[in-house]
Amino acid sequence: DPVPSLQVIRPEPCGVCGSRIRFGKTAIKCCQCQLLLHTKCREQCPSLCIPRPHQHAWPREGVLADFAPSTPPLVPALVVQCVTEVEKRGLTETGLYRVPGAEQLVREWKRKLLRAGGALPALSSVTDIHVVCGVLKDFLRGLKEPLVTFSLHPAFLRAAGEQGLPVREGEGTASALTLLPGAATDIPDDAASDTALRHVVSKLPPANRDTLAFLMLHLLRVSHSPDCKMDVLNLSRVFGPTLVGHSSGNPTPLAIMEDTPRQCKVVARLLSLPPSFWRGFVETEQENLVPM
């Protein structure tokens, strides 16, 4: 239900085509959802809109639980919407998640989605699917804590088969490793590694666990697409730093250098777990995973 035209006093992206509405140009704004669009884009505007929720917009930064819904599966709507859009029209794109999207558009759309809170604008108007991929990666990278969490980071590395991990001062490694059966010894083989990984995944906060499961199922579908040319190794290199990160918010240069191959190994091992394991976390309430 767009209102009569108004004049834009600061450049903002059009909610339909994604292009900027420049200063001083005429635009239309919806009374219900506050969607801003070019006058020329009015006919392409969805006939039904979603009223803006009464709760405040999502924070600009936070831990994953700050963005998760109140009912399971606890996967943020932004993650669901990006993944849904990528799977709808991105599985024939070469280098999905490896090819970067335009940085300015990624920033604009991420800011727009965070400002919208739970009522997200449609991503179908984003022409380049690599921009949608960039928004998802940037959202995950911008969290105050990676999906595997700081406290469980060493346990994930150990479960993935990293041998003789050093205990760095102040990282809480000992307490995290006690979550693993037989944590004092290295994980000897793939079967034991899988068991240990399942155990550590179960210890994640519910929102982190559900979102990790949702993303693993998505990345497995990407890896199976011959057009994407993104196998498990390539996806692990891209998502290792984003999903696994480090064991603290301020890693030393040495820790960054040492953690890079370990991050990749953890994601590769997580992707080696059977899809049925991951489905157990998200498919009990699959009907709730509908993008808004």
WOHU-V747591 format. One record per residue. N is the residue number from 0. RES is the residue in three letters. SS is DSSP state (a for helix, b for strand, c for the rest). PHI is phi in radians with two decimals (none if undefined). Layout:
BEGIN
((N | RES | SS | PHI) (N | RES | SS | PHI))
END
This chain:
BEGIN
((0 | ASP | c | none) (1 | PRO | b | -1.17) (2 | VAL | c | -1.61) (3 | PRO | c | -0.95) (4 | SER | c | -1.08) (5 | LEU | b | -2.38) (6 | GLN | b | -1.76) (7 | VAL | c | -1.36) (8 | ILE | c | -1.78) (9 | ARG | c | -2.57) (10 | PRO | c | -1.07) (11 | GLU | b | -2.43) (12 | PRO | b | -1.27) (13 | CYS | c | -1.23) (14 | GLY | c | -1.24) (15 | VAL | c | -1.81) (16 | CYS | c | -1.68) (17 | GLY | c | 1.52) (18 | SER | c | -1.32) (19 | ARG | b | -1.23) (20 | ILE | b | -1.65) (21 | ARG | c | -1.31) (22 | PHE | c | -0.95) (23 | GLY | c | 1.48) (24 | LYS | c | -1.41) (25 | THR | b | -1.43) (26 | ALA | b | -2.47) (27 | ILE | b | -2.13) (28 | LYS | b | -2.21) (29 | CYS | b | -1.34) (30 | CYS | c | -1.17) (31 | GLN | c | -1.44) (32 | CYS | c | -1.86) (33 | GLN | c | 1.17) (34 | LEU | c | -1.15) (35 | LEU | b | -1.86) (36 | LEU | b | -2.61) (37 | HIS | b | -1.08) (38 | THR | a | -1.06) (39 | LYS | a | -1.21) (40 | CYS | a | -1.65) (41 | ARG | a | -1.03) (42 | GLU | a | -1.23) (43 | GLN | a | -1.53) (44 | CYS | c | -1.20) (45 | PRO | c | -0.96) (46 | SER | c | -1.19) (47 | LEU | c | -1.93) (48 | CYS | c | -2.08) (49 | ILE | c | -1.86) (50 | PRO | c | -0.96) (51 | ARG | c | -1.10) (52 | PRO | c | -1.13) (53 | HIS | c | -1.25) (54 | GLN | c | -1.21) (55 | HIS | c | -1.19) (56 | ALA | c | -1.06) (57 | TRP | c | -1.07) (58 | PRO | c | -1.17) (59 | ARG | c | -1.20) (60 | GLU | c | -2.60) (61 | GLY | c | 2.98) (62 | VAL | c | -1.49) (63 | LEU | a | -1.02) (64 | ALA | a | -1.03) (65 | ASP | a | -1.16) (66 | PHE | a | -1.92) (67 | ALA | c | -1.43) (68 | PRO | c | -1.26) (69 | SER | c | -1.55) (70 | THR | c | -2.06) (71 | PRO | c | -1.27) (72 | PRO | c | -1.25) (73 | LEU | c | -1.51) (74 | VAL | c | -1.93) (75 | PRO | c | -0.97) (76 | ALA | a | -1.02) (77 | LEU | a | -1.06) (78 | VAL | a | -1.16) (79 | VAL | a | -1.05) (80 | GLN | a | -1.18) (81 | CYS | a | -1.10) (82 | VAL | a | -1.09) (83 | THR | a | -1.05) (84 | GLU | a | -1.17) (85 | VAL | a | -1.11) (86 | GLU | a | -1.27) (87 | LYS | a | -1.24) (88 | ARG | a | -2.46) (89 | GLY | c | -1.97) (90 | LEU | c | -1.34) (91 | THR | c | -1.93) (92 | GLU | c | -1.56) (93 | THR | c | -1.22) (94 | GLY | c | 1.29) (95 | LEU | c | -0.98) (96 | TYR | c | 1.33) (97 | ARG | c | -1.62) (98 | VAL | c | -1.33) (99 | PRO | c | -1.33) (100 | GLY | c | -1.55) (101 | ALA | c | -1.02) (102 | GLU | a | -1.03) (103 | GLN | a | -1.14) (104 | LEU | a | -1.16) (105 | VAL | a | -1.04) (106 | ARG | a | -1.09) (107 | GLU | a | -1.10) (108 | TRP | a | -1.25) (109 | LYS | a | -1.10) (110 | ARG | a | -1.08) (111 | LYS | a | -1.12) (112 | LEU | a | -1.20) (113 | LEU | a | -1.15) (114 | ARG | a | -1.20) (115 | ALA | a | -1.33) (116 | GLY | c | 1.14) (117 | GLY | c | -1.37) (118 | ALA | c | -1.67) (119 | LEU | c | -1.51) (120 | PRO | c | -1.21) (121 | ALA | c | -1.16) (122 | LEU | a | -1.59) (123 | SER | a | -1.13) (124 | SER | a | -1.44) (125 | VAL | c | -1.42) (126 | THR | c | -1.09) (127 | ASP | c | -1.60) (128 | ILE | a | -1.13) (129 | HIS | a | -1.17) (130 | VAL | a | -1.19) (131 | VAL | a | -1.10) (132 | CYS | a | -1.04) (133 | GLY | a | -1.12) (134 | VAL | a | -1.09) (135 | LEU | a | -1.09) (136 | LYS | a | -1.11) (137 | ASP | a | -1.20) (138 | PHE | a | -1.09) (139 | LEU | a | -1.15) (140 | ARG | a | -1.20) (141 | GLY | c | -1.49) (142 | LEU | c | -1.13) (143 | LYS | c | -1.17) (144 | GLU | c | -2.50) (145 | PRO | c | -1.13) (146 | LEU | c | -0.99) (147 | VAL | c | -1.39) (148 | THR | c | 1.19) (149 | PHE | a | -1.14) (150 | SER | a | -1.20) (151 | LEU | a | -1.65) (152 | HIS | a | -0.91) (153 | PRO | a | -1.09) (154 | ALA | a | -1.18) (155 | PHE | a | -1.11) (156 | LEU | a | -1.10) (157 | ARG | a | -1.11) (158 | ALA | a | -1.13) (159 | ALA | c | -1.35) (160 | GLY | c | 1.83) (161 | GLU | c | -1.20) (162 | GLN | c | -1.60) (163 | GLY | c | 0.99) (164 | LEU | c | -1.11) (165 | PRO | c | -1.26) (166 | VAL | c | -1.64) (167 | ARG | c | -1.57) (168 | GLU | c | -1.06) (169 | GLY | c | 1.41) (170 | GLU | c | -1.76) (171 | GLY | c | 1.18) (172 | THR | a | -1.10) (173 | ALA | a | -1.05) (174 | SER | a | -1.16) (175 | ALA | a | -1.20) (176 | LEU | a | -1.24) (177 | THR | c | -1.18) (178 | LEU | c | -1.26) (179 | LEU | c | -1.66) (180 | PRO | c | -1.08) (181 | GLY | c | 1.12) (182 | ALA | c | -1.14) (183 | ALA | c | -1.25) (184 | THR | c | -1.95) (185 | ASP | c | -1.26) (186 | ILE | c | -1.33) (187 | PRO | c | -1.42) (188 | ASP | c | -2.62) (189 | ASP | a | -1.08) (190 | ALA | a | -1.08) (191 | ALA | a | -1.18) (192 | SER | a | -1.11) (193 | ASP | a | -1.07) (194 | THR | a | -1.07) (195 | ALA | a | -1.15) (196 | LEU | a | -1.12) (197 | ARG | a | -1.02) (198 | HIS | a | -1.11) (199 | VAL | a | -1.21) (200 | VAL | a | -1.00) (201 | SER | a | -1.15) (202 | LYS | c | -1.51) (203 | LEU | c | -1.17) (204 | PRO | c | -0.99) (205 | PRO | a | -0.89) (206 | ALA | a | -1.14) (207 | ASN | a | -1.14) (208 | ARG | a | -1.10) (209 | ASP | a | -1.12) (210 | THR | a | -1.18) (211 | LEU | a | -1.06) (212 | ALA | a | -1.08) (213 | PHE | a | -1.06) (214 | LEU | a | -1.22) (215 | MET | a | -1.08) (216 | LEU | a | -1.10) (217 | HIS | a | -1.13) (218 | LEU | a | -1.14) (219 | LEU | a | -1.13) (220 | ARG | a | -1.14) (221 | VAL | a | -1.09) (222 | SER | a | -1.13) (223 | HIS | c | -1.51) (224 | SER | c | -1.49) (225 | PRO | c | -1.14) (226 | ASP | c | -1.24) (227 | CYS | c | -1.22) (228 | LYS | c | 0.94) (229 | MET | c | -2.18) (230 | ASP | c | -1.37) (231 | VAL | a | -1.02) (232 | LEU | a | -1.12) (233 | ASN | a | -1.09) (234 | LEU | a | -1.15) (235 | SER | a | -1.15) (236 | ARG | a | -1.15) (237 | VAL | a | -1.28) (238 | PHE | a | -1.67) (239 | GLY | a | -0.95) (240 | PRO | a | -1.10) (241 | THR | a | -1.33) (242 | LEU | a | -1.51) (243 | VAL | a | -1.70) (244 | GLY | c | 1.02) (245 | HIS | c | -2.21) (246 | SER | c | -1.55) (247 | SER | c | -2.68) (248 | GLY | c | -1.33) (249 | ASN | c | -2.26) (250 | PRO | c | -1.22) (251 | THR | c | -1.31) (252 | PRO | a | -0.98) (253 | LEU | a | -1.14) (254 | ALA | a | -1.10) (255 | ILE | a | -1.06) (256 | MET | a | -1.15) (257 | GLU | a | -1.25) (258 | ASP | a | -1.34) (259 | THR | a | -0.96) (260 | PRO | a | -1.16) (261 | ARG | a | -1.19) (262 | GLN | a | -1.03) (263 | CYS | a | -1.06) (264 | LYS | a | -1.14) (265 | VAL | a | -1.09) (266 | VAL | a | -1.13) (267 | ALA | a | -1.06) (268 | ARG | a | -1.18) (269 | LEU | a | -1.10) (270 | LEU | a | -1.26) (271 | SER | a | -1.46) (272 | LEU | c | -1.21) (273 | PRO | c | -1.14) (274 | PRO | a | -0.95) (275 | SER | a | -1.06) (276 | PHE | a | -1.10) (277 | TRP | a | -1.21) (278 | ARG | a | -1.09) (279 | GLY | a | -1.04) (280 | PHE | a | -1.57) (281 | VAL | a | -2.01) (282 | GLU | a | -1.55) (283 | THR | a | -1.17) (284 | GLU | a | -2.24) (285 | GLN | a | -1.02) (286 | GLU | a | -1.12) (287 | ASN | a | -1.37) (288 | LEU | c | -1.52) (289 | VAL | c | -2.01) (290 | PRO | c | -1.10) (291 | MET | c | -1.43))
END
